Amino acid sequence: MDSHDGHELQVRVTRIREKHVEELEAMQRLVFPTLTQDELFTAQKYRKHVELFPEGQFVALAMVEGREKVIGAASAFRTTFDFDYIHHTFQEAVADGWLTNHNPKGDWLYGADMSVHPDFRRRGIGSLLYKARRKLVHQLNLRGEIAGGMLPGYERYKKHMTIEQYVMNVIMGRATGKTLAMQLKNGFKVRGILYDHITDPRANNCATLLVRDNPHYIPDYIKAGV
Ligand SMILES: CC(C)(COP(=O)(O)OP(=O)(O)OC[C@H]1O[C@@H](n2cnc3c(N)ncnc32)[C@H](O)[C@@H]1OP(=O)(O)O)[C@@H](O)C(=O)NCCC(=O)NCCS
């Protein structure tokens, strides 16, 4: 689908298939150390995602020691979203990890997961996965993407700042926040704070509500007029 040198590494982004699901399950535990067992995606859950919405499930693969290894993934589903009522938990959004609330007519893509193996970070893999999602949103003519963004970097600042102050400082480039910095760099905007969203003591279980609009979106009633 899309490939990239990943700073000397040949990386390929493609759809998740059965042969990837066990490795994906193992990578979840490495990437999300604070999540409960229920919040982590299992091989069985990945199979369900593929059954429901195959085009929304991406995996990044790289040749490592002669074999193609799973080094990143991004799972998503389609939904509608009311920005007047933003609060929700991660488990509510992802239907306990099964993505069974995927709505094939939903006008937003909801990013359920974004993960890069710890040994392969800062080589553009996350950005490559976001690029694949951007392309999908364009192809499906969706309004854009929504995600709950984890805030692991808050741990270093929590004695001196509220979570709101921390998010503002990352946006202004005055505090470091690896996940949020990466999402801002990839075109996401912070639209709110989701309290009690996901198990992450580093961020008092908070996450950002992130939105990346699709500049190419054309409402159906305008398309119908052509
Ligand atoms: C967040 C995550 C997906 C980023 O993946 P990645 O492949 O390392 O990201 P990229 O290499 O594409 O980074 C793109 C840019 O984001 C910023 N960025 C990424 N990691 C950063 C870090 N640790 N510190 C500061 N900025 C960072 C940089 O500007 C970087 O560009 P640069 O390397 O040219 O400076 C990865 O760190 C990860 O899996 N983290 C744990 C899980 C997680 O938090 N997922 C998101 C859930 S909401």
The ligand as an SDF file (V2000), in Angstrom:
LIG
                    3D

 48 50  0  0  0  0  0  0  0  0999 V2000
    2.9780    7.9400   19.7570 C   0  0  0  0  0  0  0  0  0  0  0  0
    3.6640    6.9330   18.8190 C   0  0  0  0  0  0  0  0  0  0  0  0
    2.5920    6.1950   18.0330 C   0  0  0  0  0  0  0  0  0  0  0  0
    4.5860    7.7230   17.8640 C   0  0  0  0  0  0  0  0  0  0  0  0
    5.1070    6.8480   16.8740 O   0  0  0  0  0  0  0  0  0  0  0  0
    6.5040    7.1520   16.1370 P   0  0  0  0  0  0  0  0  0  0  0  0
    6.6050    6.2010   15.0130 O   0  0  0  0  0  0  0  0  0  0  0  0
    7.5910    7.1530   17.1300 O   0  0  0  0  0  0  0  0  0  0  0  0
    6.2540    8.6390   15.6210 O   0  0  0  0  0  0  0  0  0  0  0  0
    7.0130    9.3760   14.4130 P   0  0  0  0  0  0  0  0  0  0  0  0
    8.4050    8.8420   14.2910 O   0  0  0  0  0  0  0  0  0  0  0  0
    6.1580    9.3260   13.2140 O   0  0  0  0  0  0  0  0  0  0  0  0
    7.0750   10.8680   15.0120 O   0  0  0  0  0  0  0  0  0  0  0  0
    6.6940   11.9890   14.2490 C   0  0  0  0  0  0  0  0  0  0  0  0
    7.0080   13.2400   15.0280 C   0  0  0  0  0  0  0  0  0  0  0  0
    6.2770   13.2840   16.2530 O   0  0  0  0  0  0  0  0  0  0  0  0
    7.0950   13.8710   17.2950 C   0  0  0  0  0  0  0  0  0  0  0  0
    7.4630   12.8400   18.2910 N   0  0  0  0  0  0  0  0  0  0  0  0
    7.3370   11.4930   18.1980 C   0  0  0  0  0  0  0  0  0  0  0  0
    7.8210   10.8960   19.2980 N   0  0  0  0  0  0  0  0  0  0  0  0
    8.2830   11.8890   20.0860 C   0  0  0  0  0  0  0  0  0  0  0  0
    8.9250   11.9120   21.3690 C   0  0  0  0  0  0  0  0  0  0  0  0
    9.2170   10.7770   22.0180 N   0  0  0  0  0  0  0  0  0  0  0  0
    9.2520   13.1070   21.8830 N   0  0  0  0  0  0  0  0  0  0  0  0
    8.9920   14.2680   21.2220 C   0  0  0  0  0  0  0  0  0  0  0  0
    8.4000   14.3060   19.9970 N   0  0  0  0  0  0  0  0  0  0  0  0
    8.0510   13.1390   19.4590 C   0  0  0  0  0  0  0  0  0  0  0  0
    8.3490   14.3520   16.5850 C   0  0  0  0  0  0  0  0  0  0  0  0
    8.1200   15.6550   16.1380 O   0  0  0  0  0  0  0  0  0  0  0  0
    8.4580   13.3730   15.4470 C   0  0  0  0  0  0  0  0  0  0  0  0
    9.1870   13.8600   14.3410 O   0  0  0  0  0  0  0  0  0  0  0  0
   10.7950   13.7910   14.3730 P   0  0  0  0  0  0  0  0  0  0  0  0
   11.1820   12.4220   14.8410 O   0  0  0  0  0  0  0  0  0  0  0  0
   11.1460   14.0500   12.9340 O   0  0  0  0  0  0  0  0  0  0  0  0
   11.2190   14.8630   15.3180 O   0  0  0  0  0  0  0  0  0  0  0  0
    4.5610    5.9390   19.6150 C   0  0  0  0  0  0  0  0  0  0  0  0
    5.4510    6.6710   20.4450 O   0  0  0  0  0  0  0  0  0  0  0  0
    3.7660    4.9880   20.5050 C   0  0  0  0  0  0  0  0  0  0  0  0
    3.3470    3.9250   20.0590 O   0  0  0  0  0  0  0  0  0  0  0  0
    3.5550    5.3710   21.7730 N   0  0  0  0  0  0  0  0  0  0  0  0
    2.8620    4.5590   22.7460 C   0  0  0  0  0  0  0  0  0  0  0  0
    1.4110    4.3750   22.4060 C   0  0  0  0  0  0  0  0  0  0  0  0
    0.6530    5.6530   22.2640 C   0  0  0  0  0  0  0  0  0  0  0  0
    0.7890    6.5870   23.0510 O   0  0  0  0  0  0  0  0  0  0  0  0
   -0.1740    5.6870   21.2120 N   0  0  0  0  0  0  0  0  0  0  0  0
   -1.0450    6.7640   20.9390 C   0  0  0  0  0  0  0  0  0  0  0  0
   -2.2610    6.4760   21.7310 C   0  0  0  0  0  0  0  0  0  0  0  0
   -3.3260    7.8350   21.6800 S   0  0  0  0  0  0  0  0  0  0  0  0
  1  2  1  0
  2  3  1  0
  2  4  1  0
  2 36  1  0
  4  5  1  0
  5  6  1  0
  6  7  2  0
  6  8  1  0
  6  9  1  0
  9 10  1  0
 10 11  2  0
 10 12  1  0
 10 13  1  0
 13 14  1  0
 14 15  1  0
 15 16  1  0
 15 30  1  0
 16 17  1  0
 17 18  1  0
 17 28  1  0
 18 19  1  0
 18 27  1  0
 19 20  2  0
 20 21  1  0
 21 22  1  0
 21 27  2  0
 22 23  1  0
 22 24  2  0
 24 25  1  0
 25 26  2  0
 26 27  1  0
 28 29  1  0
 28 30  1  0
 30 31  1  0
 31 32  1  0
 32 33  2  0
 32 34  1  0
 32 35  1  0
 36 37  1  0
 36 38  1  0
 38 39  2  0
 38 40  1  0
 40 41  1  0
 41 42  1  0
 42 43  1  0
 43 44  2  0
 43 45  1  0
 45 46  1  0
 46 47  1  0
 47 48  1  0
M  END
$$$$
